Amino acid sequence: MQPFVEQGSDTYEFMDWDSQKYCTEYITQKANATGVSITILIPLIDKNEVAGSSL
């Protein structure tokens, strides 16, 4: 399942995972959640060093 469905053009409309309806029509109520999610991206190589190689 996708969180959004292509509408035949470059625009996308998000869908509710539980009801499978468009979010403009219905959104499933969920319990409140508190907290923080953090993503840290650490490059493993220097892109300037491999500019000429094929990765």
CHARMM-style PDB file with segment names, atoms N, HN, CA, C and O in Angstrom:
ATOM      1  N   MET     1       0.826  -1.189   0.000  1.00  0.00      PROA
ATOM      2  CA  MET     1       0.000   0.000   0.000  1.00  0.00      PROA
ATOM      3  C   MET     1       0.865   1.246   0.000  1.00  0.00      PROA
ATOM      4  O   MET     1       1.976   1.256   0.530  1.00  0.00      PROA
ATOM      5  N   GLN     2       0.347   2.265  -0.589  1.00  0.00      PROA
ATOM      6  HN  GLN     2      -0.556   2.257  -1.020  1.00  0.00      PROA
ATOM      7  CA  GLN     2       1.050   3.530  -0.701  1.00  0.00      PROA
ATOM      8  C   GLN     2       0.376   4.567   0.191  1.00  0.00      PROA
ATOM      9  O   GLN     2      -0.842   4.529   0.365  1.00  0.00      PROA
ATOM     10  N   PRO     3       1.149   5.496   0.760  1.00  0.00      PROA
ATOM     11  CA  PRO     3       0.526   6.575   1.525  1.00  0.00      PROA
ATOM     12  C   PRO     3      -0.136   7.609   0.626  1.00  0.00      PROA
ATOM     13  O   PRO     3      -0.889   8.459   1.101  1.00  0.00      PROA
ATOM     14  N   PHE     4       0.146   7.537  -0.678  1.00  0.00      PROA
ATOM     15  HN  PHE     4       0.758   6.847  -1.064  1.00  0.00      PROA
ATOM     16  CA  PHE     4      -0.506   8.426  -1.633  1.00  0.00      PROA
ATOM     17  C   PHE     4      -0.712   7.670  -2.930  1.00  0.00      PROA
ATOM     18  O   PHE     4      -0.013   6.692  -3.196  1.00  0.00      PROA
ATOM     19  N   VAL     5      -1.641   8.101  -3.722  1.00  0.00      PROA
ATOM     20  HN  VAL     5      -2.208   8.896  -3.506  1.00  0.00      PROA
ATOM     21  CA  VAL     5      -1.986   7.435  -4.974  1.00  0.00      PROA
ATOM     22  C   VAL     5      -1.890   8.440  -6.105  1.00  0.00      PROA
ATOM     23  O   VAL     5      -2.371   9.566  -5.971  1.00  0.00      PROA
ATOM     24  N   GLU     6      -1.275   8.053  -7.223  1.00  0.00      PROA
ATOM     25  HN  GLU     6      -0.884   7.139  -7.331  1.00  0.00      PROA
ATOM     26  CA  GLU     6      -1.155   8.944  -8.373  1.00  0.00      PROA
ATOM     27  C   GLU     6      -2.538   9.237  -8.943  1.00  0.00      PROA
ATOM     28  O   GLU     6      -3.369   8.337  -9.068  1.00  0.00      PROA
ATOM     29  N   GLN     7      -2.775  10.482  -9.281  1.00  0.00      PROA
ATOM     30  HN  GLN     7      -2.099  11.213  -9.179  1.00  0.00      PROA
ATOM     31  CA  GLN     7      -4.080  10.909  -9.781  1.00  0.00      PROA
ATOM     32  C   GLN     7      -4.082  11.171 -11.282  1.00  0.00      PROA
ATOM     33  O   GLN     7      -4.976  11.856 -11.779  1.00  0.00      PROA
ATOM     34  N   GLY     8      -3.104  10.642 -12.017  1.00  0.00      PROA
ATOM     35  HN  GLY     8      -2.378  10.085 -11.613  1.00  0.00      PROA
ATOM     36  CA  GLY     8      -3.064  10.842 -13.456  1.00  0.00      PROA
ATOM     37  C   GLY     8      -2.322  12.090 -13.892  1.00  0.00      PROA
ATOM     38  O   GLY     8      -2.157  12.307 -15.092  1.00  0.00      PROA
ATOM     39  N   SER     9      -1.876  12.905 -12.978  1.00  0.00      PROA
ATOM     40  HN  SER     9      -2.010  12.729 -12.003  1.00  0.00      PROA
ATOM     41  CA  SER     9      -1.083  14.086 -13.302  1.00  0.00      PROA
ATOM     42  C   SER     9       0.066  14.163 -12.294  1.00  0.00      PROA
ATOM     43  O   SER     9       0.317  13.203 -11.566  1.00  0.00      PROA
ATOM     44  N   ASP    10       0.749  15.278 -12.252  1.00  0.00      PROA
ATOM     45  HN  ASP    10       0.545  16.058 -12.843  1.00  0.00      PROA
ATOM     46  CA  ASP    10       1.885  15.431 -11.350  1.00  0.00      PROA
ATOM     47  C   ASP    10       1.469  15.739  -9.919  1.00  0.00      PROA
ATOM     48  O   ASP    10       2.335  15.913  -9.061  1.00  0.00      PROA
ATOM     49  N   THR    11       0.192  15.810  -9.636  1.00  0.00      PROA
ATOM     50  HN  THR    11      -0.511  15.669 -10.333  1.00  0.00      PROA
ATOM     51  CA  THR    11      -0.256  16.078  -8.278  1.00  0.00      PROA
ATOM     52  C   THR    11      -0.575  14.759  -7.575  1.00  0.00      PROA
ATOM     53  O   THR    11      -0.985  13.787  -8.210  1.00  0.00      PROA
ATOM     54  N   TYR    12      -0.385  14.743  -6.286  1.00  0.00      PROA
ATOM     55  HN  TYR    12      -0.052  15.532  -5.771  1.00  0.00      PROA
ATOM     56  CA  TYR    12      -0.643  13.549  -5.486  1.00  0.00      PROA
ATOM     57  C   TYR    12      -1.584  13.904  -4.349  1.00  0.00      PROA
ATOM     58  O   TYR    12      -1.530  15.007  -3.807  1.00  0.00      PROA
ATOM     59  N   GLU    13      -2.434  12.976  -3.997  1.00  0.00      PROA
ATOM     60  HN  GLU    13      -2.478  12.079  -4.438  1.00  0.00      PROA
ATOM     61  CA  GLU    13      -3.347  13.175  -2.892  1.00  0.00      PROA
ATOM     62  C   GLU    13      -3.091  12.072  -1.869  1.00  0.00      PROA
ATOM     63  O   GLU    13      -3.148  10.889  -2.204  1.00  0.00      PROA
ATOM     64  N   PHE    14      -2.811  12.457  -0.624  1.00  0.00      PROA
ATOM     65  HN  PHE    14      -2.765  13.419  -0.353  1.00  0.00      PROA
ATOM     66  CA  PHE    14      -2.496  11.492   0.411  1.00  0.00      PROA
ATOM     67  C   PHE    14      -3.721  10.683   0.795  1.00  0.00      PROA
ATOM     68  O   PHE    14      -4.847  11.179   0.767  1.00  0.00      PROA
ATOM     69  N   MET    15      -3.478   9.405   1.162  1.00  0.00      PROA
ATOM     70  HN  MET    15      -2.564   9.002   1.185  1.00  0.00      PROA
ATOM     71  CA  MET    15      -4.568   8.522   1.568  1.00  0.00      PROA
ATOM     72  C   MET    15      -4.337   8.063   3.002  1.00  0.00      PROA
ATOM     73  O   MET    15      -3.199   7.888   3.437  1.00  0.00      PROA
ATOM     74  N   ASP    16      -5.424   7.873   3.720  1.00  0.00      PROA
ATOM     75  HN  ASP    16      -6.349   8.015   3.366  1.00  0.00      PROA
ATOM     76  CA  ASP    16      -5.388   7.358   5.082  1.00  0.00      PROA
ATOM     77  C   ASP    16      -5.061   5.867   5.026  1.00  0.00      PROA
ATOM     78  O   ASP    16      -5.713   5.121   4.296  1.00  0.00      PROA
ATOM     79  N   TRP    17      -4.061   5.426   5.787  1.00  0.00      PROA
ATOM     80  HN  TRP    17      -3.531   6.032   6.380  1.00  0.00      PROA
ATOM     81  CA  TRP    17      -3.614   4.032   5.750  1.00  0.00      PROA
ATOM     82  C   TRP    17      -4.717   3.078   6.209  1.00  0.00      PROA
ATOM     83  O   TRP    17      -4.888   2.011   5.620  1.00  0.00      PROA
ATOM     84  N   ASP    18      -5.462   3.443   7.242  1.00  0.00      PROA
ATOM     85  HN  ASP    18      -5.323   4.310   7.720  1.00  0.00      PROA
ATOM     86  CA  ASP    18      -6.458   2.531   7.824  1.00  0.00      PROA
ATOM     87  C   ASP    18      -7.738   2.472   7.004  1.00  0.00      PROA
ATOM     88  O   ASP    18      -8.234   1.380   6.726  1.00  0.00      PROA
ATOM     89  N   SER    19      -8.279   3.610   6.611  1.00  0.00      PROA
ATOM     90  HN  SER    19      -7.876   4.496   6.836  1.00  0.00      PROA
ATOM     91  CA  SER    19      -9.562   3.636   5.911  1.00  0.00      PROA
ATOM     92  C   SER    19      -9.412   3.502   4.398  1.00  0.00      PROA
ATOM     93  O   SER    19     -10.381   3.185   3.707  1.00  0.00      PROA
ATOM     94  N   GLN    20      -8.207   3.740   3.878  1.00  0.00      PROA
ATOM     95  HN  GLN    20      -7.421   3.997   4.439  1.00  0.00      PROA
ATOM     96  CA  GLN    20      -7.942   3.739   2.441  1.00  0.00      PROA
ATOM     97  C   GLN    20      -8.785   4.777   1.693  1.00  0.00      PROA
ATOM     98  O   GLN    20      -9.082   4.620   0.509  1.00  0.00      PROA
ATOM     99  N   LYS    21      -9.161   5.838   2.408  1.00  0.00      PROA
ATOM    100  HN  LYS    21      -8.919   5.966   3.370  1.00  0.00      PROA
ATOM    101  CA  LYS    21      -9.870   6.957   1.788  1.00  0.00      PROA
ATOM    102  C   LYS    21      -8.892   8.124   1.675  1.00  0.00      PROA
ATOM    103  O   LYS    21      -7.874   8.167   2.365  1.00  0.00      PROA
ATOM    104  N   TYR    22      -9.219   9.069   0.792  1.00  0.00      PROA
ATOM    105  HN  TYR    22     -10.047   9.034   0.231  1.00  0.00      PROA
ATOM    106  CA  TYR    22      -8.375  10.253   0.667  1.00  0.00      PROA
ATOM    107  C   TYR    22      -8.429  11.048   1.960  1.00  0.00      PROA
ATOM    108  O   TYR    22      -9.476  11.118   2.604  1.00  0.00      PROA
ATOM    109  N   CYS    23      -7.313  11.646   2.343  1.00  0.00      PROA
ATOM    110  HN  CYS    23      -6.463  11.589   1.820  1.00  0.00      PROA
ATOM    111  CA  CYS    23      -7.237  12.415   3.594  1.00  0.00      PROA
ATOM    112  C   CYS    23      -8.148  13.634   3.569  1.00  0.00      PROA
ATOM    113  O   CYS    23      -8.526  14.146   4.623  1.00  0.00      PROA
ATOM    114  N   THR    24      -8.502  14.100   2.384  1.00  0.00      PROA
ATOM    115  HN  THR    24      -8.195  13.684   1.528  1.00  0.00      PROA
ATOM    116  CA  THR    24      -9.440  15.215   2.307  1.00  0.00      PROA
ATOM    117  C   THR    24     -10.856  14.765   2.670  1.00  0.00      PROA
ATOM    118  O   THR    24     -11.699  15.594   3.013  1.00  0.00      PROA
ATOM    119  N   GLU    25     -11.126  13.441   2.597  1.00  0.00      PROA
ATOM    120  HN  GLU    25     -10.441  12.767   2.319  1.00  0.00      PROA
ATOM    121  CA  GLU    25     -12.436  12.898   2.936  1.00  0.00      PROA
ATOM    122  C   GLU    25     -12.510  12.399   4.373  1.00  0.00      PROA
ATOM    123  O   GLU    25     -13.499  12.638   5.067  1.00  0.00      PROA
ATOM    124  N   TYR    26     -11.459  11.703   4.824  1.00  0.00      PROA
ATOM    125  HN  TYR    26     -10.656  11.509   4.260  1.00  0.00      PROA
ATOM    126  CA  TYR    26     -11.509  11.077   6.142  1.00  0.00      PROA
ATOM    127  C   TYR    26     -10.099  10.819   6.647  1.00  0.00      PROA
ATOM    128  O   TYR    26      -9.228  10.395   5.888  1.00  0.00      PROA
ATOM    129  N   ILE    27      -9.878  11.075   7.926  1.00  0.00      PROA
ATOM    130  HN  ILE    27     -10.586  11.419   8.543  1.00  0.00      PROA
ATOM    131  CA  ILE    27      -8.599  10.769   8.576  1.00  0.00      PROA
ATOM    132  C   ILE    27      -8.893   9.977   9.839  1.00  0.00      PROA
ATOM    133  O   ILE    27      -9.667  10.424  10.686  1.00  0.00      PROA
ATOM    134  N   THR    28      -8.281   8.804   9.973  1.00  0.00      PROA
ATOM    135  HN  THR    28      -7.653   8.441   9.285  1.00  0.00      PROA
ATOM    136  CA  THR    28      -8.470   7.959  11.144  1.00  0.00      PROA
ATOM    137  C   THR    28      -7.844   8.625  12.361  1.00  0.00      PROA
ATOM    138  O   THR    28      -6.673   9.006  12.332  1.00  0.00      PROA
ATOM    139  N   GLN    29      -8.615   8.763  13.418  1.00  0.00      PROA
ATOM    140  HN  GLN    29      -9.565   8.453  13.442  1.00  0.00      PROA
ATOM    141  CA  GLN    29      -8.107   9.352  14.653  1.00  0.00      PROA
ATOM    142  C   GLN    29      -7.181   8.361  15.353  1.00  0.00      PROA
ATOM    143  O   GLN    29      -7.510   7.181  15.475  1.00  0.00      PROA
ATOM    144  N   LYS    30      -6.051   8.825  15.801  1.00  0.00      PROA
ATOM    145  HN  LYS    30      -5.783   9.784  15.701  1.00  0.00      PROA
ATOM    146  CA  LYS    30      -5.061   8.003  16.508  1.00  0.00      PROA
ATOM    147  C   LYS    30      -4.799   8.616  17.872  1.00  0.00      PROA
ATOM    148  O   LYS    30      -5.111   9.782  18.112  1.00  0.00      PROA
ATOM    149  N   ALA    31      -4.226   7.822  18.760  1.00  0.00      PROA
ATOM    150  HN  ALA    31      -3.973   6.874  18.565  1.00  0.00      PROA
ATOM    151  CA  ALA    31      -3.863   8.319  20.076  1.00  0.00      PROA
ATOM    152  C   ALA    31      -2.749   9.359  19.943  1.00  0.00      PROA
ATOM    153  O   ALA    31      -1.916   9.275  19.040  1.00  0.00      PROA
ATOM    154  N   ASN    32      -2.742  10.332  20.843  1.00  0.00      PROA
ATOM    155  HN  ASN    32      -3.419  10.401  21.576  1.00  0.00      PROA
ATOM    156  CA  ASN    32      -1.681  11.340  20.838  1.00  0.00      PROA
ATOM    157  C   ASN    32      -0.343  10.674  21.135  1.00  0.00      PROA
ATOM    158  O   ASN    32      -0.267   9.729  21.920  1.00  0.00      PROA
ATOM    159  N   ALA    33       0.683  11.166  20.516  1.00  0.00      PROA
ATOM    160  HN  ALA    33       0.621  11.934  19.879  1.00  0.00      PROA
ATOM    161  CA  ALA    33       2.029  10.650  20.740  1.00  0.00      PROA
ATOM    162  C   ALA    33       2.962  11.828  20.987  1.00  0.00      PROA
ATOM    163  O   ALA    33       2.843  12.873  20.347  1.00  0.00      PROA
ATOM    164  N   THR    34       3.878  11.650  21.907  1.00  0.00      PROA
ATOM    165  HN  THR    34       3.975  10.801  22.427  1.00  0.00      PROA
ATOM    166  CA  THR    34       4.870  12.685  22.170  1.00  0.00      PROA
ATOM    167  C   THR    34       6.251  12.087  21.975  1.00  0.00      PROA
ATOM    168  O   THR    34       6.452  10.884  22.144  1.00  0.00      PROA
ATOM    169  N   GLY    35       7.173  12.918  21.626  1.00  0.00      PROA
ATOM    170  HN  GLY    35       7.010  13.895  21.488  1.00  0.00      PROA
ATOM    171  CA  GLY    35       8.537  12.453  21.443  1.00  0.00      PROA
ATOM    172  C   GLY    35       9.185  13.140  20.260  1.00  0.00      PROA
ATOM    173  O   GLY    35       8.611  14.037  19.642  1.00  0.00      PROA
ATOM    174  N   VAL    36      10.376  12.703  19.966  1.00  0.00      PROA
ATOM    175  HN  VAL    36      10.842  11.974  20.468  1.00  0.00      PROA
ATOM    176  CA  VAL    36      11.164  13.301  18.894  1.00  0.00      PROA
ATOM    177  C   VAL    36      11.806  12.186  18.095  1.00  0.00      PROA
ATOM    178  O   VAL    36      12.274  11.193  18.651  1.00  0.00      PROA
ATOM    179  N   SER    37      11.824  12.361  16.794  1.00  0.00      PROA
ATOM    180  HN  SER    37      11.444  13.168  16.342  1.00  0.00      PROA
ATOM    181  CA  SER    37      12.529  11.435  15.912  1.00  0.00      PROA
ATOM    182  C   SER    37      13.598  12.235  15.179  1.00  0.00      PROA
ATOM    183  O   SER    37      13.300  13.243  14.538  1.00  0.00      PROA
ATOM    184  N   ILE    38      14.831  11.784  15.278  1.00  0.00      PROA
ATOM    185  HN  ILE    38      15.073  10.966  15.799  1.00  0.00      PROA
ATOM    186  CA  ILE    38      15.953  12.489  14.657  1.00  0.00      PROA
ATOM    187  C   ILE    38      16.705  11.515  13.763  1.00  0.00      PROA
ATOM    188  O   ILE    38      17.002  10.391  14.168  1.00  0.00      PROA
ATOM    189  N   THR    39      17.010  11.952  12.549  1.00  0.00      PROA
ATOM    190  HN  THR    39      16.769  12.865  12.220  1.00  0.00      PROA
ATOM    191  CA  THR    39      17.815  11.163  11.629  1.00  0.00      PROA
ATOM    192  C   THR    39      19.096  11.928  11.355  1.00  0.00      PROA
ATOM    193  O   THR    39      19.068  13.105  10.996  1.00  0.00      PROA
ATOM    194  N   ILE    40      20.216  11.249  11.527  1.00  0.00      PROA
ATOM    195  HN  ILE    40      20.239  10.292  11.819  1.00  0.00      PROA
ATOM    196  CA  ILE    40      21.518  11.859  11.248  1.00  0.00      PROA
ATOM    197  C   ILE    40      22.160  11.074  10.115  1.00  0.00      PROA
ATOM    198  O   ILE    40      22.359   9.863  10.220  1.00  0.00      PROA
ATOM    199  N   LEU    41      22.483  11.771   9.028  1.00  0.00      PROA
ATOM    200  HN  LEU    41      22.322  12.754   8.942  1.00  0.00      PROA
ATOM    201  CA  LEU    41      23.127  11.137   7.884  1.00  0.00      PROA
ATOM    202  C   LEU    41      24.612  11.449   7.920  1.00  0.00      PROA
ATOM    203  O   LEU    41      25.015  12.612   7.947  1.00  0.00      PROA
ATOM    204  N   ILE    42      25.412  10.407   7.919  1.00  0.00      PROA
ATOM    205  HN  ILE    42      25.084   9.463   7.897  1.00  0.00      PROA
ATOM    206  CA  ILE    42      26.866  10.569   7.962  1.00  0.00      PROA
ATOM    207  C   ILE    42      27.440  10.005   6.668  1.00  0.00      PROA
ATOM    208  O   ILE    42      27.350   8.800   6.433  1.00  0.00      PROA
ATOM    209  N   PRO    43      28.026  10.851   5.824  1.00  0.00      PROA
ATOM    210  CA  PRO    43      28.605  10.333   4.579  1.00  0.00      PROA
ATOM    211  C   PRO    43      29.800   9.426   4.877  1.00  0.00      PROA
ATOM    212  O   PRO    43      30.648   9.751   5.708  1.00  0.00      PROA
ATOM    213  N   LEU    44      29.853   8.291   4.191  1.00  0.00      PROA
ATOM    214  HN  LEU    44      29.164   8.026   3.516  1.00  0.00      PROA
ATOM    215  CA  LEU    44      30.943   7.342   4.404  1.00  0.00      PROA
ATOM    216  C   LEU    44      32.131   7.611   3.500  1.00  0.00      PROA
ATOM    217  O   LEU    44      33.239   7.148   3.771  1.00  0.00      PROA
ATOM    218  N   ILE    45      31.901   8.373   2.406  1.00  0.00      PROA
ATOM    219  HN  ILE    45      31.001   8.749   2.186  1.00  0.00      PROA
ATOM    220  CA  ILE    45      32.987   8.724   1.501  1.00  0.00      PROA
ATOM    221  C   ILE    45      32.837  10.187   1.101  1.00  0.00      PROA
ATOM    222  O   ILE    45      31.756  10.768   1.207  1.00  0.00      PROA
ATOM    223  N   ASP    46      33.920  10.760   0.650  1.00  0.00      PROA
ATOM    224  HN  ASP    46      34.797  10.288   0.564  1.00  0.00      PROA
ATOM    225  CA  ASP    46      33.906  12.138   0.169  1.00  0.00      PROA
ATOM    226  C   ASP    46      33.526  12.117  -1.303  1.00  0.00      PROA
ATOM    227  O   ASP    46      34.232  11.519  -2.115  1.00  0.00      PROA
ATOM    228  N   LYS    47      32.418  12.761  -1.659  1.00  0.00      PROA
ATOM    229  HN  LYS    47      31.844  13.247  -0.999  1.00  0.00      PROA
ATOM    230  CA  LYS    47      31.950  12.721  -3.057  1.00  0.00      PROA
ATOM    231  C   LYS    47      32.947  13.360  -4.008  1.00  0.00      PROA
ATOM    232  O   LYS    47      32.957  13.025  -5.193  1.00  0.00      PROA
ATOM    233  N   ASN    48      33.786  14.271  -3.526  1.00  0.00      PROA
ATOM    234  HN  ASN    48      33.778  14.542  -2.563  1.00  0.00      PROA
ATOM    235  CA  ASN    48      34.790  14.894  -4.391  1.00  0.00      PROA
ATOM    236  C   ASN    48      35.892  13.901  -4.754  1.00  0.00      PROA
ATOM    237  O   ASN    48      36.490  14.015  -5.824  1.00  0.00      PROA
ATOM    238  N   GLU    49      36.171  12.930  -3.885  1.00  0.00      PROA
ATOM    239  HN  GLU    49      35.685  12.838  -3.016  1.00  0.00      PROA
ATOM    240  CA  GLU    49      37.203  11.945  -4.162  1.00  0.00      PROA
ATOM    241  C   GLU    49      36.754  10.951  -5.226  1.00  0.00      PROA
ATOM    242  O   GLU    49      37.585  10.414  -5.958  1.00  0.00      PROA
ATOM    243  N   VAL    50      35.473  10.705  -5.321  1.00  0.00      PROA
ATOM    244  HN  VAL    50      34.798  11.141  -4.726  1.00  0.00      PROA
ATOM    245  CA  VAL    50      34.967   9.710  -6.271  1.00  0.00      PROA
ATOM    246  C   VAL    50      34.245  10.358  -7.447  1.00  0.00      PROA
ATOM    247  O   VAL    50      33.450   9.695  -8.112  1.00  0.00      PROA
ATOM    248  N   ALA    51      34.498  11.616  -7.714  1.00  0.00      PROA
ATOM    249  HN  ALA    51      35.144  12.154  -7.173  1.00  0.00      PROA
ATOM    250  CA  ALA    51      33.794  12.342  -8.771  1.00  0.00      PROA
ATOM    251  C   ALA    51      34.023  11.697 -10.135  1.00  0.00      PROA
ATOM    252  O   ALA    51      33.117  11.709 -10.968  1.00  0.00      PROA
ATOM    253  N   GLY    52      35.187  11.142 -10.387  1.00  0.00      PROA
ATOM    254  HN  GLY    52      35.924  11.132  -9.710  1.00  0.00      PROA
ATOM    255  CA  GLY    52      35.482  10.540 -11.688  1.00  0.00      PROA
ATOM    256  C   GLY    52      35.229   9.059 -11.738  1.00  0.00      PROA
ATOM    257  O   GLY    52      35.216   8.483 -12.826  1.00  0.00      PROA
ATOM    258  N   SER    53      35.025   8.414 -10.605  1.00  0.00      PROA
ATOM    259  HN  SER    53      35.035   8.882  -9.722  1.00  0.00      PROA
ATOM    260  CA  SER    53      34.832   6.960 -10.609  1.00  0.00      PROA
ATOM    261  C   SER    53      33.352   6.612 -10.745  1.00  0.00      PROA
ATOM    262  O   SER    53      32.492   7.468 -10.535  1.00  0.00      PROA
ATOM    263  N   SER    54      33.057   5.380 -11.089  1.00  0.00      PROA
ATOM    264  HN  SER    54      33.756   4.685 -11.259  1.00  0.00      PROA
ATOM    265  CA  SER    54      31.671   4.936 -11.232  1.00  0.00      PROA
ATOM    266  C   SER    54      31.274   4.105 -10.026  1.00  0.00      PROA
ATOM    267  O   SER    54      31.742   2.981  -9.847  1.00  0.00      PROA
ATOM    268  N   LEU    55      30.397   4.679  -9.194  1.00  0.00      PROA
ATOM    269  HN  LEU    55      30.017   5.592  -9.339  1.00  0.00      PROA
ATOM    270  CA  LEU    55      29.906   3.948  -8.021  1.00  0.00      PROA
ATOM    271  C   LEU    55      28.505   3.494  -8.249  1.00  0.00      PROA
ATOM    272  OT1 LEU    55      27.911   2.860  -7.376  1.00  0.00      PROA
TER     273      LEU     55
END
